[in-house]
C-alpha cells in the first residue's frame, strides 16, 4: 500500500470508531429513531469503503 491508501484506511478506521461510539450513545438514548438508522447507514458505508480500500 502506498501512503495515500494507508492514510485513507487510517482515516476510515477513525471514522468507524467514532460512528460506533455515536451508535452506542444513540441506542442508549433513543431520542430519534431516524438518527439511529442514519448512523447505522454511515457506519455500513464506511466499513464497505474500508474493505474496498484494503482489498
Secondary structure, 3 states (H helix, E strand, C coil): CCHHHHHHHHHHHHHHHHHHHHHHHHHHHCCCHHHHHHHHHHHHHHHHHHHHHHC
